[in-house]
Amino acid sequence: MAADRRRLADRYQDASRWGDDLTVIGPGMVFEGDVESPGSVVVAGRIDGQVRAAELVHVAHGAVVRGPIEAGAAKIEGAVDGEIRVRDQLELGVSGRVRGDVTSPRVAVADGAYLKGKVRAAEGGVTHFREKRGG
């Protein structure tokens, strides 16, 4: 199967729309416990627990997840203290901070991102990029 090279935001457009399959932990909100979603999860606050999503987990700039993440794909712009396992691709943005092992077929790491842990990227390996701001 050929790798889809589009940005995660383009492939998981439903994660930017409000709908039944989108779970949002808003800014300033602290959630203690596990979060599981049949769709996507956007974290703009803090979660102390495991996050599982069938689609995309997006940890926004300034957000924190203290626990493991398991998802279809993940875009990390905030901080994650825990293991990350995704089935498609992990994007670690310039403001992203991860302390934990990462398992994903493909991993993209922006210049300036922080990653402390083992990386297992079987399919496409690890790529580095300069993050371009804007739409």
TAJOJO-V746261 format. One record per helix or strand of 2 or more residues. SS is the DSSP state (helix for helix, strand for strand). FROM is the first residue (numbers start at 1). TO is the last residue. If there is no record, write none. Layout:
SS/FROM/TO  SS/FROM/TO
This chain:
helix/8/11  helix/13/16  strand/22/25  strand/30/32  strand/35/37  strand/40/43  strand/46/48  strand/51/59  strand/64/65  strand/69/76  strand/79/81  strand/84/86  strand/89/92  strand/97/99  strand/102/103  strand/106/110  strand/114/116  strand/119/120  strand/125/129
